[in-house]
Amino acid sequence: MAATVALATVAGCSSTADEPAPIAQSTAPTPVAAASSSLRLDDQPVTPAAAKLANGFRRQGFGPGVGVVLVPVGGSATIALGSQTPARVAWSTIKVPLAIAAQRNAADDDAEIGELVESAIINSDNSAALRLRKSLGSPTEARKKVTAVLRDGGDDTTEVVTITQPDETFGLTVWPLTGSAQFTAGLPCLADSAQVVRYMGQVAGVQQWGVEVMRGPKSTAVKGGWGPSDDGGEEVRQIGLITHADGQRTAVAMSSYVTGQTMGEGTATLDRVARWLNQNLALLPRGRC
């Protein structure tokens, strides 16, 4: 399992692109409402760069419910900043491992799957994602195949939600930011991920926030997710890859949620986080496959 250093706790679309409302019968595990820890969780050394990031994040005062995890591509050391608990659901960020699972399962000449992957990633198209899910077989078979992609990417713990409705596409999977970032760090290293990563670099306007507002990196690639929380307001989250001028990459997972938050407020908060990351590019952990 990847080593984690937890730092800097902070107190206290179109119809096809919109996130579906939670399904009451879902068996997604209930998030554990624990306080974020500012303590180190293992014996990994806190590097000077990580300490500077932690102090800088704290000074920004992003507020409660804002969390970020950074992992170097090809690496395992994890820097967790801000709020990490309770872990919230994946929403449309799960479309990334779903798309790869569907590509793996499809025949080499299946053009339709390629078109569905493009729409699911670029437009966050829920109907395309549902068709990708159905291409994987039964709900149980599909769950196993998407979980296998998570494991291949480096997320060793997340369990894809058990589907109890025919139109559920795994968006209610509880996906901690640490697992999201670890998977994203392994994503470009998967032999069959290149097209999905390219689509993440071409997302439509509904996903052009967070890491997408950064102007310092050589390039960025993202997948956003958003949806209604049970206690009111919109949860907003994103996974992303930052490619630096030297070709090395940083994987990012971040989220924002406070009771009553609108999607616009959530994306604006993640824009602020991304601009702060942009100002601290030299400190970000980075690596290659």
N, C-alpha and C positions, 0 to 999 in steps of 0.2 A: 504494500500500500504506500502511496506517496506520502512523504513527510509534509507536515503542515505547521506553519508558524502563524498563530492568530495574533493580530496586532490592531491597535488603534480602534478600540471599541468606541462607538458614538452613543452618547446617552439617548437615557430615555430613547372606419375604413370601408371599403366596399363590402357587400354582404358576404362574398366568398373569402375576404381577407380578415373579417372580424372573428374574434375568438368566440367559441361556443360557450354558453352558460354551463356551469357545472351540472353534472347529472347526479341526481340524488342517490341513485342506486350504485354509484361507483364504489369500488372497494379500495380506493387509494388510501394509504395509511394517513392517520391524522397527524399533522405536524406537531412536534413536541415544543411547547411554548416555554423554552428555556432562555435565560438571559445570555447575551453574547459574552464571550470571555475575552479579556485582554491578556490572559496568561498564555505562555507558550504551551503547546499541547504535546511536545516531544522534545528530544534532545538536539534538534536541528539548531545550528547557530543562527542568531539574528544578524544578518550582514549589515554593514553600514548603510548600504542603499535601502534595504528593507526598513531599517530604523528611520531613515529620512522620509521614506514614503509614509510610514505610520504617523510620524509627527506632522507631516504636511497634511495628511488626510484629516487628522484630528483638528488642525487649525482651520480647515475649510468650513467646519460646522455644517456638514450636509444634513444633519438631523437624524432622528431615529428612523429605522426601517430602510436605511440605505447601506448596501453591502457590495463589496468588490472582492474578487479573488483573481490573482495573477499567477500564471504558471509559464515557464519558458517552454516553447515547443521542443519536443524531444527530451524534456527533463521531467523531474518529479517534485522538486521543492516548490511549495505552495505558499504564497503570501496572501493572507486573508485580512481584509480591512473592513471595519464597520460591522454592521448587523449581519449575522449569519444565521440567526434563529428567530422564529421557527423557520425551518426549511419550507419553501413554498413550491407550488406545482410548476411544471415545465411550460405549460401553454404551448405556443407554436415553436419554441426552441427544439422540442422533441422531433420536429419534422426533419431535422438534419440526420440523426441516426435512422429515422424511418425511411428517408430517401435512399440512404446507402443500403439498408436492408433490402429495399425493393429492387434496387439495381443488381444486387448480388443474386436475388432470386429470379430475375428475369432472364429470358433468352437473349443472346447477344444481339439479335436483330429486332428486338422489341422496341420499336420507335415510340409506341404509345407511353411506355413507362418513362422514357426519356423526357417526353413532353410534360407528363404529370410531375416529374421531379422538378423540372424548370419552373412550372407554375407554383408548386408548393413552396419552393425556396424563394424565388424572386417576388412573387405576389402574396405569399403566405396564404395560398388558396386552400381553404378547408375541404372543398369538394375534391380537389386533386389529392389531398392527403388521405381522404377516406378511400379513394380508389387505390392508392398505393397500399394502404392497410389491407384492403380486401385481396390485393394481389398476393399477399403473403400467406393466404390460407385461412384457417380458422383463427379465432381470437387467441387461442392458446399458442398455436404455431407462430402467429405474428408476434406475440409477446416475446417468445423465446428468440426469434430472429432479431428483433430490435435490441433486446438485452445483450445478445451476442455482439452486436456492433458497439454498444457501450463498453463492454469488456475489452474488445479489441482496441478501442480508443484510449483505454486507461482508467475508466471509471469502474472500480472493482466492487462497488457497494450498491448503487442505485438499482431498485427493482421496478421494472416497468409495470404500470398499473394493470390489474386484471379487468378486462372489458366486460361490462354487464349490459351494454346496450349496443345495437348493431351499428350506430353511427358514432361511437366513441373512438377517437384515433390516438389514444395514449396521452393527450394533452394534460390530463389530470395526474400524471405521474409526478410524485414528489421528487424533485431533483435539486438537491442542495447545491449551492453555488460552487462548493469545492469540487463535487463530482462533475458539474457542468464544465468548470475550467480545466479539470484534468482530462476530460474527454476531448475538449476543444484543442488542448495542447497535443493530443495524439492524432487528431483528425487529419491534418495534412500529411501525416506519416503513413496513413492507410493507402494501400496500393490502388484502391477503387474510389478514392475520395476527391480526385482532382476536379471533376466536373461540378460536384456539389460546392466545393470551395470557390470555384469560379463564379457560380451563380450567387453565392453569398457576397461576392464583390460587385454584384449588379442589382442589388435589391431595389424594389420600387419605392416610391415616395413614402408609403405608409411605414416603411422600416428605416428611413434615413434619419436616424437620431442616434444618440449615444456615441459609440466608437465612430460612426459614420461622419460625425462633425469634425473629427480630428484632421488637421491639415499638415502636421509635422511628419507623419510616417510616409514611407514610399507608397504603401497601399493599405487598405483595410478590407475586411470581409466580415459580415455579420449575419445573424438571424435573430429577430426579435420575437417576443411573445408577450401577450397581455390578455387579461381577462378579469372577471369580477370576483372579488373576495367574498367569502361567506359573511364577513362582518362589515361589508359596505365599502365601495370604492373599487378602483382598478389596480390590480397588481401589474407591474411592468418589469420585464427582465430582458436580458440580451446576452448572447454569447458572441465573441468576436475574435478575430485574428488581426494583430498589428504587425505588418511587415516593415522592418526598419531599413535604413539606407544600405546597410551591409548585407541584407538578405536574411538576417536572423528574424525570428518571430516571437511575439508575446501572445499568449492566449489570455482572454479576459472573460469573466462572467460577472455580471452585475445586475442588481435589481433595486427597485424602489417600491415601498408600500407603506402608507399610513392610512388609517381609517378615513374614508371619504375622499381619498385621492382620485382625481380624474386621470384619464390616460394622458392628456396634455400636460398635466402637472408632473406625472411620472416620467414622461419622456424629457421634459425640461430639466428635471433633476438629473437624469442620466446624461443629458448634454453637459451639464455643469461638471459632472464627474469626469466625462471624457475630455473636456477642455483642461481640467486639472491634470489628467494623465498626459495630455499633449505637452503641457508645460514641464513635465517630469520624464520625458522620454528616455533620457540618459540613465535614469535610475531603474527602469523597468527590467525585470528578468527576461532574458531572451535566449534563444537557442535554435538549433536546426535538427531535422530528423536524422 
